[in-house]
């Protein structure tokens, strides 16, 4: 009977252990690299982020107001290192219907500083929209050009109570309130007329 030398068995065992270690490292590294899920930005927020231009638009959303309007709430971050200015905005529904968008005044966006919109009603929209819709929004900057995104409309809840609403109601609501005169109901106020 012929037996194998001990050194040969030890060599085979060592090679098997090394192969198993290489295989384990190879299989465990499948989800790594530049496109790994752990390297991707993730924002657990309702708003939309647009990071492709010279100005980042972060957590953009519209908060519904009374009277068929909504206020834009977002953060702008200038990435080019030179001041920029938000000069215009256009908003449309997914069906292409244009909404009225009012930019209170041009908004300066300083480099390296987060410029928050929504603490004041700087951008207010009005038209035919409801909470749950995504609106095609084009922000126009003096230097960065146009930034296009789809921002959701959300109901005004406690979570969005800090987002400013315009102080002036749309004309339809204001005119209804103006025509509401005194009621014909009896009051407890004394009158100068004699009673019989």
Secondary structure, DSSP 8 states (H G I E B T S, - for coil): -----HHHHHHHHHHHHHHHHHHHHHHHTTT-STT-GGGS----SSSEEE-SSSEEEEEEEEEE-TTSEEEEEEEEEE-SSS-EEEEEEEEE-TT--EEEEEESS-EEE-BTSEEEESSS-SEEEESS--TT-EEEEEEEETTTEEEEEEEEEE---GGGTTS---SS--HHHHHHHHH----SS--SS--SS---
